[in-house]
Structure formats: structure tokens, C-alpha cells
Amino acid sequence: MTFRAGSLQWDEGGTLHRATEMKAHPTFGRKSSGQYYDDVALFKVSPPFTLDNKTVASVSLAEEDSHTPAGSKATVTGWGTTEYRGQTSKHLLKATMPIVSKKDCFSALQIPDNEICAGYPEGGIDACQGDSGGPLVIKGIQHGIVSWGKECGSPGRPGVYTEVAAYRSWIRKNSGV
């Protein structure tokens, strides 16, 4: 697996970094109601990323005692498809949508406490296939990791994200960050 940094193009520009180590959450892949939970992993890359704060920069992670406020505008980025079962993009895309309350998200998709949802009730804007693992950011802080959804942007079915705050102590313990 490789990671590209410093480019808006999926297949050119910037720098490539090979994954040399991967550490998945110990209960990654646990399945309940047909959905996977604990969808978080850390990667070590070679060569390390060089942060220039122009094309490659870090993002802060939500702290474990923080809450992701419903209604906050969140931005997700990725090279995924723009429609269910569509073609992946060669250009980095972004979408901004509101965080859905835990109560409404549970009603729609029966998510556990360690996940959050984002999207509009009428649908139309969402992460999609190929965006998995990407960041969900609110005001410069990563609150989510693209995890799963039902038919990308369908009405009443927001996208589901691993909630960073729920895994913050595990991330710190295993990465030092």
C-alpha cells in the first residue's frame, strides 16, 4: 500500500510513501448487525512525510473527552466515487455537510457510540466508495474517519465515520501522537 502526499491528483505529483507497518485496532472487524466496528488503523510509512504547511500539513486530532457537536459543518476529502457504484476520481474531492445527532444517526442506522454520522436529511452529499479511511474535519480538527454508508448520499442515510475521540487514547498509545 502506498500513500501520496502533496498532490491533488490520485496518480501523479507530490511524493509517494510506502506503508511499512500497519496496526489495526485489536477488535477491528468485529461485526454486529451486518456492519463492521472499531474501523481504525495506524500506518507507518517510508520515507516519512515532510510537512511544508503548503501542500503537506498535519491536522489535529479530536481529544478523547471531546464531543462532535450535531449541526457542525464537517468536510470530508477523498478520491472516491461521486455516486453509488460510480467511477473513482483522479482529482481530490471534498464535500461539506452537517454532523447528524447521535440519536438521529442511531435511529437511521443503529450505530454504536464510537461512530458518528454526517449528511443532509435529503441526501445528495456524502463520502462514497474509495473514500474509506479519509478524514472528516471540523475547524481544522479531525473528528472522524470515513467508515461506511448505505448507497452514498441516499435520503435519510447519512455517512458513517469512526469517531476519533472514541479511539484517541488507543491512537496515542500506539503512535505517540
N, C-alpha and C positions, 0 to 999 in steps of 0.2 A: 504494500500500500504506500502511496506517496501523497504528500500534501504540497500544494502550490501556494506561495505567498507573494504578495506584491503585484498581482495582476488581476484585472477584471475578466480575463479570458480563461476559460477552462483548460485549454490545451496549449497555451503559449505565453511567453513573458514571465517576468518575476523569477523566482527561484523554486527549485524542487527540493523536497526534504523527504527522505525515505524513513518510514516507520521502522524503528529497530526494536521496539518493545511496546507491548500493549498490556494494560492491566484493566480488566473488566471488573465491575462491582461483583463481589463474591456471589450474589444471588441474581446476577444478570440472567435473563432468560426465564425467570420464574414466570409462570403463565397462570392467569386467572381470567375467567370469563372470555377466553379466546384472545386476550391481549397480553403482551409482554410487559413486565415491570422491571424496575431497577436498571433502566436503559441508560447507563452511563459507563464510560471507559476513558482511560487516560493513555496517551501515546507519547513515547519518547522518539524524537526524530534526529536524523543525522543528514547534513550538518544542522546545528541548532539554528533557529530563526534569528535573523539580525533585525532588530527593531530600529526603524529610521523615523518613526512617527509621521511619515508622509504616505508611504504605501504599505508599510507593515507596522502595526502598533498593537499593543496589548489592550485588553478590556478587563475591567474589574469584575470580580465575581460577587454575586449576592452573598451576604453573610448568613450563617445558619439561623440566626434569630430574626431575620427579616421576613417580611410578607410581601407577596406580589399583589399590589392593590388592583382590585377589579376596576375596569374602566380605563386604566393606564394605557397609553398608546405604546405598543411594542413593535419593534422592527425585526424581521427575520430576513436572513440573506442566504442565498444558495444558488446552485446551478441546476436545480431540479426542473421537473416538468411544470408547465403553466396550466395544465389541465389533467384530470384523471386519465391515466394510461397514455399521456402525450409523449412528446419527444423532449429529452433533456436540453437545456440551454447551453450554448457555448459562451454566453456572457453572464457575469454575475448579476443576479436579480435581487430585488428587495421588495418587501411588502410590509405595510404598516397596518396594524389592526388592534382593537382593544382586547385587554385581558378580560376573560369571562369569569364571573364569580365562581368559587369552588362549588357552591350549591347548584348553580345552573349547569355547570360542566358535569357534575355528578349526575344530575337529572338526565342530561343528554347522552352521556357515555359511560357512566358508572366508574369514573376514575378514582384511584386511591389518593390519599393525602399527599403523596410525593410527586404528583403531577399537577400541571396547570394547563389551562386552555386559553386560546386566543382565536378571535374571529368575530365576524359580524353575524347577527341572527339570520339575516337574509343570505349569508354565504358570499361567494364570489372572490374572496381574497383569502389565501391560505398558503402554507408550505405544501409541498407535494412530493411525489416520488423523486428521489435523488437529492433531496434536501436534508435527509436524516443526519443527525449529528451536528447540524448547523446551529448558530447562536440565535437566541431570542433576547434582544437587548432593549432596555428601558433607560433612557437618560444616561447612556454610557456604562451601564451595569448589566452584565449577563444574568438574566433571571431564568432562562430556560434553554433546553437543548431539544431540537426537533426530534420527536419520537415516532408518533403515529397519527393517523387520522382515518376518516371514512370518506373516501371519494373526493378528496381535495376541494374544499370550498363549498360543500353542499350545505343548503339551508338547514339550520338547526344542528349542525355537526361541526363544531369548532375543531381546529387542530390541537393536538395534544403534545405537550412538552414535558420532559423531565424537569422538575423544579430544582434548580441549582442549590437553593438554600437548604433543601432537604438532604443533600449529599455533601454539603460544604465541609463537614468535619472529615468525611472519608477522602475527599479531594485533597484537603490539607495534609492529612496523614500520609497519603500515598504520593504526593507530588511536592510537598513543601510550600505550595502556593496558597 
